[in-house]
Amino acid sequence: MSVPKWLLVGAVVAAFTGPVPAYAGTPPPSCYDRTAPTTYEETRIDTPAVPGGVQVPSTLVALGGFTPFVDRLRADLCGVRSLRAAGFLLQRRGAELWQAAVERAQGRRWMGSIERYDDRPLYWARLMGTRDLRQWRPPFPLPDTARAALVKTFEYASRGISSTDLPHGPGVTRVLVSGFDPYQLNNEIRRSNPSGATALQLDGVRYRVGDRTVHIQAVMLPVTWSAFTAGYVEDAFGPHLRPRAPGRADLIMTISQGARATMNIEQWAGAWRGGTADNNNEGTAELIPRATGWPQPDPNPEFIETTLPYRQMIAAGTTPWPVRLNPQLCEWTGGTRPDPTKVSCHANGPSPGAQAHSGGGGNYLSNESMYRSNRLRLALGATDVPGGHLHISALVYPSDPTVLIDPAFAADRAQTIEQAMALVKAAGAAVAGQA
């Protein structure tokens, strides 16, 4: 598959000719400076084990069967002799990592010994790859801008963003969904994210509704404000919302982990970032930035309402958690933003002239994923494409901090993921039934 032009940015857009470097035989000499800075998120790779436990990140990568992917990329980079070769290598290795994770999640590839609903091995394997990229010292000049472009190439490929091709032609209903990485890892290094695990289960899934085929593609979003500012959401959804795009989406849905024991279809997304710390321990309270390189509504909407077929999703009778439309929002009135004492919350829809504080799902990155994807949908004139956000039940971890997974945790996560999948399929069926 060809790489979209919007994917390879900066210096990596140069054409590549030549084979991907292969690693075989004895390990090559080190080409890494392990004193070079990494992101705060990447430093968690070396989080020490709790007394009596294991080192969680590397253990999860090994249990998931992803260690060979990490080792191969690390070795291959030491054989790269040009920037063009690096871009091609990272696209290929990232795509292989994503495809392996999808096939493993869907039971089409046997890897490792941990159960297939576990999204954590992919998360930590990808993070090991980006850390290696930041500490890589190739035998050619690599400006910071070019290194950042290489990281983005690998990220987009290993998150499924560069492989969201939807089928063309009649008789197909096309659905594009997103999940998230694990987050809040400072408090719980064992965290999984059932929304990301749901994305892995749904990527490439097809099913019949009457005489139509529903085809789902999925991507995994990072939990970092900087990535959202850089356009990850728009780059994921935008190519499938253009008026005459081949394989234009018929439904888009962002998914994230929310409150425990409930599935909320959020009615409103707001234009405000609350600034809660992300996976890089960063955050600033501010308006959600406008996306560069993509059309944007003018003026910027304070709130965006869901157009998901929520009645059909609720009526689908999925279990075990109750499913509801969440109409809650919080706002400033009278031009008082950002005074924290002037925020009011209610379920009556935005007041005239109100300024957004939060949607029903808050003002973290889940809210922003809904806001950004649907702000772009409106800017591109895709008002006929339903879009919105689903918050799924949060997980509860084993009480023993040395246990990575136990039967109760595995069962809880599996049933949450299966219900989320059923709700996406119900939404797809509703849209297919109206075609």
Secondary structure, 3 states (H helix, E strand, C coil): CCCCCCCCCHHHHCCCCCCCCCCCCCCCCCCECCCCCCCHHHHHHHCCCCCCCCCHHHHHHHHCCCHHHHHHHHHHHCCCCCHHHHHHHHHHHHHHHHHHHHHHHCCCCCCCCCCCCCCHHHHHHHHHHHHHHHHECCCCCCCHHHHHHHHHHHHHHHCCHHHCCCCCCCCEEEEEEEEECCCCCCCCCCCCCHHHHHHHHHCCCEEEECCEEEEEEEEEECCCHHHHHCCHHHHHHHHHCCCCCCCCCCEEEEEEECCCCCEEEECEEECEECCCCCCCCCCCCEECCCCCCCCCCCCCCCEEECCCCHHHHHHCCCCCCCEEEECCEEEECCCCCCCHHHEEEECCCCCCCCEEEEECCECCHHHHHHHHHHHHHHHCCCCCCCEEEEEECCCCCCCCCCCCCCHHHHHHHHHHHHHHHHHHHHHHHHHHHHC
